[in-house]
Amino acid sequence: MSSPAPEVQRLSGQSLGRYELPLAALASTAAFSAVFLLPLFGVVGIPLAAVPPVRVAHRFGTVAGLITCGLTGALVFGLGWVAGGLGDGIALALAALGVTALPTASVGFQRVGVDASRCYLGLCLAGCALLAAGLAASASGAGGSMSAEVGATLDRLTPGLVDSYAKSGADPVSVARFRESLTLAKEFILASLWGMLGAAWVLGSAVAFYLGALTARPGATADAARFEALRVPAAGAAVFVASGAAFGLLSGEGRRVAGNLLLPLLALYFVAGLSIICHFFRRWFRVRILRVGLYALAAYFPINLGVALLGLFDWYVDFRRRGEGVKEES
């Protein structure tokens, strides 16, 4: 079997080390597996799993990046098979391939001249479309749907949470209110499952796409994919307004669909607003740790809503251009 190195070198012009792809696949597998070792904080490892193959795609070509994704899928399959059987291994491998291959493929479009912002938006759309297809397939399948599994999991967790709250010394009225709030939260999660997963995908895609490019610099495509340069077309604002109007005016299924559309759009405009903040922070604050702290602060409510509004209105105001104009005048 011939080595992919000549094709990779032809695409990128860089020399591919012997252990480059295996090490990237190991790093990707370790990040993906973190969600099982650290159930709460390990979820951050899912988007980080795409960073090594995206880096490889920038530096050595899309073919090398996709090979890395395949190696990651094989490693995850093996671990899942050993831990939970053949079915779990296949399911985990498919999840790992989806998480890593889509961001890596987006680099391929950038390498043929597509704007980096449009590559990221395409990545968001592709992931949300696959999530919708997966939820629809699970709902019409012979086995239990994903929504039913999520509902059953929440039902199992609720009694333990209520008992723990009651043992903390809460009075019966407070316990009853807590139980009711958990019921309302379950209803919201089940009604907005696609929207919540889509919002998580949009946020995770930003980590995979832009952090992967950052780790691959210097390089032509990696240098072009800068987070502070992200722009969302005006059509996105139109879709956001239409979804908001439908959510406010419709009822029943139409309102639920509109609400599910709003969640990933809100996440997208939060990312866009954060990119604007990043653009100015890189000029105003030279200390990186200070910038990281301010970015973390932007994630808190209600600051995050202001950040999303910043991204929403950027198509009209163009905050970066106006900020440069103010700097020149001063």
N, C-alpha and C positions, 0 to 999 in steps of 0.2 A: 504494500500500500504506500502510495507516494505521500510525502509530507506536504502540509498546507503552507509551509514557510515561504516557498517561492511566490505563491499567489499573494500572500499577505505582504511580503516585501514589495511586490510590484504595486500594490495599492497604496502603501504608506511610505515606502522609501526608508523604513527603519528596520534594523536587524532584530529579529525575534529570537530571544534567548531560549535555550532548551527547556528551562523550567518555568518560563513565563506563564504559559497557559495552565499547567497543573497548579502552580501556586495561586493564580487568580481564582481557579475553580475551588481550591481549598478555602480561600478567604471568603468566597461567596457562600459556600456551604456552611461555614462556621457562622456567618452572619444570619443566614436563613434559619439555622438550628437554634439560635439564641431565643426565639420565641417559645421554645419548649423548655429551655432551662430557666428562663426568667419570664414567666407568663405575663407579668404586667409591663415591665420595661423592655422585655425582649422583643416586643412587637416592632420596635424601632429597627431591629435587624432585618426586617423584611425589605424595606426599600434599600437599606445598605447592601443587601445581597446583590443588587444590580450594579453597584459601583465598580467592582473589579472588571466585569465583562465590558461595561461601558468604557472604562479606561483603556482596556485592550483594543476595543473597536476604534477609538480615537487614534491610538498610537500605531496599531498594526493592521487596521482594516476591519471591515464588518465581518468578513469570513472568520477571522481569528476570534472576534468577540462572540459570534454565534457558536463556534466550537467550544469556547469557554462555558457558554450556557449549557451546551450538551453535556459537558463533563460535570457541571454542577448538578444537572438533573440526574445523571447516573449515580453520583455520590449520594444525593438525597434519597434516591430510590433504594439504594443499598441500605442506608441507615433506617429508612422507614420499614423496609421488609424485615430487617432484623428485629426492630422494636415492636412492630404491630402486625406483621404479615404482609402478604402480597398486595392485598387491596389498599392498605394504608401506604405502602411503598409507591404504588402507581399514582395514587391521589396526590401525595406530597411531591412526587417528581413532576407531575403536570403543573402543580402550583408553582414550584420553583422555576420551571421553564417559562411560565407566563410572566412571573415577576421579573425575570432577568432578560428574556428574549425580546420583549416589546421595547424596553428602553434601548437595548443594544441595536435593534433594527432601526430605531429612530435616528441613530447616528449614521446609518447607511444613507438615509435620505439627505442628511446634512452634508455628507461627503460628495453627493452629486449636485450640490448647489442650493438646496432648499434652506431658507432662512431658519436660524436656530429657534426663534420663537415659534414659528409655525411647526417645526419638528416637535417641540414640546407640546403644543396644542393638539397635534395629531396623536401624540402618545396618550394624552388625556382622553381624547375621543375614543381611541381604539380600546383602551382599558375599560372605560365605562360601557362601551358596546359589548365587550366580552362578558363583563359582569352581568349585564342585562340578559344576554343570551344564556349564561349559566343559571341565573335565577329562574328564567322561563323554562329551561330544560329540566331543572330539578322539580319545578312545580307540576310539570306534566309527566314526569317519570313515574315508574312503578313504585320506587321506594319513597321514603319520606322527603319532603321538600326541605330546602335550606331554611325557610322561614319556620317550618314546624320544628326543626332541630334547634333553632335559636330559641323559639318559644319554650320548648321542653327544657333546655338548659337554664333559662331564666326561672322557670317554675321550680327547678331543683335548687337553685341558689336562694330563692326568696325566703323560705322558712329559716334557713340558717342565718341570713342577714337580719331578719326580724327578731329571732331569738337572741342574737348577739346584742342588738340594740336594746332589747328589753332587759337583759342582764346588766347593761351598763348603768341601770338606775332610772331609766326613763319611765314616766307615768303612763298609764294605759291609754290616755288620749293621744299622747305623742306617739306611742307605738302604733295605734290605729292609723294616725296620719302618715307615719312612715310606711306602713303597709300599703296604704292607698297611693302614695307617691311611687312606690315600686310598681304597682299595677299600671299606673299611668305611663311610667317610663317604659314598661314592656309594650304597651299598646303603641307608643310612639316609635319604638325600635322596630317593631314588626311592620308598621305602616310605612316606615321610611328606610327600610333595610337597604334597598338599592341606592338611595341617595346618600346614606351614611358610608356605604362601601365606596361609592363613587367619589365622595369627598376625600376619603382616606387615600384613594388611588391618586387623585390630583395632587395631594400634598406629598405622598410618597414618590410620585413621578418627578416632582421638582428636586427632591433629594437625589434620586438616582441619576437624572439627566445632568443636572448642573454640578453636583459634587463629583460625579464621574468625570466630567470635563475638567474640573479643577485639578483633579489628581493626574490628569494626562498632560497638563501643560509642561513645557511649551509645545505647541503643535498648531497647525493651521485651523483645523476644525475645533479643537479644544479651546483655542483662544477666541474663536468666534462665538462659542456658546457661553456667554457670560450672563450670570443671573441678573446683574444690575441693568442689563439691556433688554430684558423681557418686555414685550408689548403684546397686548391683547387687541385684536381688531375691533372696530366699532360694531361689527355684527354681533359680537358677544354681548354688548350692552343691550342691544335690541332683544336678544333672546332672554336676557335676564329680566328686562322690563315686562316682556310678554308673559314670562313664567310667574312673575310677581303679581301681575294683573289677574292671571288665571287662578292663582292661589287665593286671591282676595275675593274674586267674584263667583267662582264655581263652587260646587259642593260635591260630596261623594267621591267617586273615583277620579273625576277630573281634578279636584282639589288635591287628592293624594298624589297623582302623577306630577302636578305642578310643583308640589312641595318637594318631591324627590328630585326634580330638575334643579330646584333652587339650591339645594345643599352642595352639589359639586360646583355650581357656578359661584356660590359664595366662597368656597375654598379656592377656586381659580382666581377670583379677584383679591382674596387675601394674599395669595402668592404674588400677584401682580403689584399690589400695594407695597408688599415687603421688598420687592425688587426696586421700587422707587426709593424707598427708605435706604436700601443698601447703596444705591447710586450716590446719595448725598452723604451717608455716613462714611463711605470710603474716602471722601474728600475732607470731611470735617473732623473725623476721629481717626488718628493714626494708630492708636493702641487697639490691637485686635480683640483683646479680652473685654474691653469696654464695649465694642461693637456687638459682641456676642451677648453680653448682658442686656443691651438695649433691644436686640432682636427677640430675646426671650420675653422681655417685658411686653413687646408688641403682641404676644400671643394671648395675653390675659384679656378677659372681658371687662369693660366694653371697648378697650383699646383695639382689639382685633376687628371690631365692626368699623371703626374709623379707618383702619388700614385697608379693609375691603372697599370702603367707599373711595379711598384714595385711588385704588386700582381701577374702580369702576369709571370714575370721571377722567381718568388720564387720557382716554381717546379724544376728549374734547379740550381739556385744559393743557395737556402736554407739560406736566410739572417739571420734567427734566429740562426742557428748553427754556421755560420761564425762570427756573432756578439759575441756569447759566446766564440769562439776561440780567437778573438781579446782581449776580456776582460781578459781571462786567461793569455795570453802572456804579457799583460801590468801589 
